[in-house]
Amino acid sequence: MMNDPIRIEDRITLTPAQMKSRKARNIAIGIAVGFFALIFYAVTIVKLGPGILRPPS
């Protein structure tokens, strides 16, 4: 039918080298996102000061 969506998965077959490259790229992106999350967390703790880690008295 004319209005049926085209599924890309049905048309594209990746070679093993392309799948390996995609996996490596996804891992690199995941590591980068995790690294930036840790940086933001560390900067927040530094800006708020060490007292933020102590429970209230």
C-alpha positions as CSV (number, residue, x, y, z in Angstrom):
1,M,0.0,0.0,0.0
2,M,1.1,3.6,-0.5
3,N,0.7,4.7,3.1
4,D,2.6,1.7,4.7
5,P,5.7,2.9,6.5
6,I,9.0,1.6,5.1
7,R,11.0,-0.3,7.6
8,I,14.7,0.3,7.2
9,E,15.5,-3.1,8.8
10,D,13.8,-4.9,6.0
11,R,16.0,-3.2,3.3
12,I,19.5,-3.0,4.8
13,T,21.8,-5.9,5.7
14,L,25.0,-5.0,7.4
15,T,28.2,-6.8,6.9
16,P,30.0,-8.3,9.9
17,A,32.6,-5.4,9.6
18,Q,29.8,-2.8,9.7
19,M,28.2,-4.5,12.7
20,K,31.5,-4.6,14.5
21,S,32.0,-0.9,13.7
22,R,28.5,0.0,14.9
23,K,29.1,-1.9,18.2
24,A,32.4,-0.2,18.8
25,R,30.8,3.2,18.0
26,N,27.9,2.5,20.4
27,I,30.4,1.5,23.2
28,A,32.4,4.7,22.6
29,I,29.3,6.8,22.8
30,G,28.2,5.1,26.0
31,I,31.6,5.6,27.6
32,A,31.6,9.3,26.6
33,V,28.1,9.8,28.0
34,G,29.1,8.1,31.3
35,F,32.2,10.2,31.5
36,F,30.3,13.5,31.0
37,A,27.8,12.4,33.7
38,L,30.6,11.7,36.1
39,I,32.2,15.1,35.3
40,F,28.9,16.9,35.9
41,Y,28.4,15.0,39.2
42,A,31.9,15.9,40.3
43,V,31.6,19.6,39.4
44,T,28.3,19.7,41.2
45,I,29.9,18.3,44.4
46,V,32.8,20.6,44.1
47,K,30.6,23.7,43.6
48,L,28.3,22.7,46.5
49,G,31.2,22.0,48.8
50,P,32.0,18.9,50.9
51,G,29.3,19.8,53.4
52,I,26.7,18.5,51.1
53,L,27.9,15.0,51.7
54,R,27.4,15.2,55.5
55,P,24.0,14.3,56.9
56,P,22.1,17.1,58.7
57,S,22.7,17.3,62.5
